[in-house]
């Protein structure tokens, strides 16, 4: 075990930058931490891109270090009041204190051996943090490693996320404790050390670095690795860029592909900017605006042919998330990436063999620095889909099949709705009057409302780490040994949950396509409201 100690480090540079920030930029209306893409990030907690950083929590954690000292005229006993005071005489001292404080602390970050790291990975009280891109965590060999995936039990926290001002909140979401030991690994020693340094400055007391992942762990067949079963169906921006520029990216099955920008009856979303080469795909082409159910097999086949899609075409889907709210006339028009998930599930049902999702939608494309286009790209229709539709009827359940599943011992109907919808406080939709849930359904907790999936996504709209989703499902009894059918109001959120299970390789999954819209309007179905007897947590 090797030890590295440092004092002050980059504090002078950080101090100078912070002085410029507080003294020049913020008084003139500047903002910090804009999120991915031109539109930034808005978190479900209410923190949004463009709001000012709130250093109070960090300062409280660090105040004990300067107890008994007076720095720049700010006594330790008045540490917080001085730093948070709006008085000009204190603000400059506060900036110096905030930036120099981490350097005044003696940091000790240790580097662990492969043998020690292996023992830590097996310790349930020791947190392993993977700071590589989430695509690498899922299974993509971004550095051409001979074996891909992540160390079992590791949590994903890409170093890239630390550029956003509210990344610290993710530490709480992932259950990281300042008092528990943490070991960080990545593709490079520098990346791991950078994250370890950030954690140490936030008050984490025992932070280690493992720098042998590429050289020692990944090549060794005796060292365990875990990856998403169908990780190749969840692609990343660089993969799409290689595809659209004529290269053959890894995992590409053939030469034929179609890139689709999904939208809900709002072509302007496509015209405002899309990935170059993408065609527009209106979700209404695949589902009926009257029932919001999938269209008939004949209609689906014709729609896919019109968009140039055969059964053996590689289809890459994505959308744009534009902060939908219930007050909008058509909130779904602002939930394009959710619509892309819906289209993906319907294409799998129809029989498209290679359906891929751009993880995070157009936001990740823009965050990666790639350009968007406003050029209109027309589909190139094909004569024949080339297979019977539907190829996978088991992926979409009817009302009668949903009823039968509720009675089965080896299956669950999962409500991918918000808690308020589940207990009947609201229907979630302008066009659905009745509130409540399907009796016997398991709560799958989408997030805040009918147009958001916070519990299934990271704050940059990428899919949450799959082990995190599977773990939450397991707490609710949702496990891969059962037949699991997901539903929501009309199928969009149910389809995103379905796609998560599909990516994990779960063998027996479906969407109850009619959802609450069909169930609540049927004369022969029962409904329930209120908190269920098993007291599902909100």
Secondary structure, DSSP 8 states (H G I E B T S, - for coil): -EEEEESSTTHHHHHHHHHHIIIIIGGGT------SSTT--B-TTS-BTTS---THHHHHHHGGGGTT-EETTEEGGGHHHHHH---HHHHHHHHHHHHHHHHHS-EEEEE--HHHHHHHHT-TTSEEEE-S-HHHHHT--TT--SS-SB-TT-EE--GGGGGSTTTHHHHHHTT--TTS-EEEE-SSHHHHHHHHHHHHHTT-S-EEEE--IIIIITT-TTS--B--TTGGGEE-HHHHHHHHTT---TT--SS-EEEEEEESS-THHHHT-EETT-EEEEGGGTB-TTT-SB--HHHHHHHHHHTT--TT-EEEEE--B----TTSTTGGGGBHHHHHHHHHHHHHHHT-SEEEEETTTHHHHHHTT--EE---------S---S-S-S-GGGEE-HHHHHHHHH-SSEEEEE-S-HHHHTTS--SSTT-----B-TT-EE----SSTT--GGGB-TTSSB--HHHHHHHHHHTT--TTSEEEEE-SSSHHHHHHHHHHHHHT-SSEEEESSHHHHHHH-TT---B-SS-TT----
